[in-house]
């Protein structure tokens, strides 16, 4: 059997490294950020427009990080992405309501 070339072995190694799941601390960090961002929806209508805009920006920044969760966390990724989408939409609604009521 022929021996694989060094470039093939290197490419395979890089491919495997890119597919490896995020380490547990990274996932816990994402969950903590999600909780910090979406944990304020109950009070969104009492926040200032600047605070709501900041939360919307944090939602937008968190989305690509959640999308990077590996295939072994597929269900978890889908749930968090859907919840983040609803959270962001609610903040956008709260902001538009605030802007309509405060000319």
Buried (B, 14 or more C-beta within 10 A) or exposed (E): EEEEEEEEEEEEEEEEEEEEEBEEEEBEEBEEBBEEBBEBBEEBBEBEEEBBBBBBEBBEEBBEBBEEBEEEBEEBBEEBBEEBEEBBEBBBEBBEEBEEEEE
